[in-house]
Amino acid sequence: MLQTLYDYFWWERLWLPVNLTWADLEDRDGRVYAKASDLYITLPLALLFLIVRYFFELYVATPLAALLNVKEKTRLRAPPNPTLEHFYLTSGKQPKQAEVELLSRQSGLSGRQVERWFRRRRNQDRPSLLKKFREASWRFTFYLIAFIAGMAVIVDKPWFYDMKKVWEGYPIQSTIPSQYWYYMIELSFYWSLLFSIASDVKRKDFKEQIIHHVATIILISFSWFANYIRAGTLIMALHDSSDYLLESAKMFNYAGWKNTCNNIFIVFAIVFIITRLVILPFWILHCTVVYPLELYPAFFGYYFFNSMMGVLQLLHIFWAYLILRMAHKFITGKLVEDERSDREETESSEGEEAVAGGGAKSRPLANGHPVLSNNHRKND
């Protein structure tokens, strides 16, 4: 049964054009071809990335944060309360008004105190500024190095300048060591991102991030064993061209360098729009959708690859919407922040002042804390 499934999965008609077999891609005459077994190394390399990341964040990113004066805001901790903690962990982090009243009776606290407890408890679960800075530093470092290395791999290749040469001789196209290592390192890095996603900073596009990582891993893996390597190197370099700009903007934002952050973000937005919404669909996708049909009939691998590219393109459109919304806020004089972020809730509320005995002027409240203008939201 397993052998039957294995044989069906690797059936040539699924992954290769008509009249070609895996035997045509066996190494011969000093020419080396991509093999699915090459990808096994990416899993131990992903674990190595996680180890390197740990030491990088500890010995490089943390001192850099101190050098840039990244300061953590003081957070008031929620006092121990078994009743409220049980509700928080089992029923929800933002109780409705009726639930607040019930919890108030059960815990012996006032409604304001219950709301304040939940606000502080939610803030405790939010990642620290240092954690965000270290994560952004790690990704910035990788994406910058990967982009430079990727350009070094492809800039001297004829298909970098003439997309039709991507398919010249396909699929009998041998690989070179620089392509091998570029692929293995990129794939290993995305495996490491998938492994660490549960402990990384969670943003509002958490599900989209998972879809992106999975789609990227599938695309890189498929393009390797089906010998879409020339197209794959172009796609990876294209993606890395803007990612390091976003991560550097985050780093300066966490350090409080708002003008630098805003300027880098505008450059990032321009590069992202050009690469992801212009070059990718009208050059790269055109190359992978149209040109192959001039050489051979469409087959399953052709549809599969371009379907996954379509998934990535939809995600790019979603992120472009967030980026343009942020750019609009910057242009209109509002602070730029990561629209995906979960912002920290303020501690200055009418409830806080009332408990302290103050007579401050009332402000609109939502779950015990004031409703802030969107013009003054602050996080990453």
Secondary structure, 3 states (H helix, E strand, C coil): CHHHHHHHHCCHHHHCCCCCCHHHHCCECCECCCCHHHHHHHHHHHHHHHHHHHHHHHHHHHHHHHHCCCCCCCCCCCCCCHHHHHHHHHCCCCCCHHHHHHHHHHHCCCHHHHHHHHHHHHHHHCCCHHHHHHHHHHHHHHHHHHHHHHHHHHCCCHHHCCHHHHHCCCCCCCCCHHHHHHHHHHHHHHHHHHHHCCCCCCCCCHHHHHHHHHHHHHHHHHHHHCCCHHHHHHHHHHHHHHHHHHHHHHHHHHCCCHHHHHHHHHHHHHHHHHHHHHHHHHHHHHHHHCHHHHCCCCCHHHHHHHHHHHHHHHHHHHHHHHHHHHHHHHHCCCCCCCCCCCCCCCCCCHHHHHHHCCCCCCCCEECCEECCCHHHCCCC
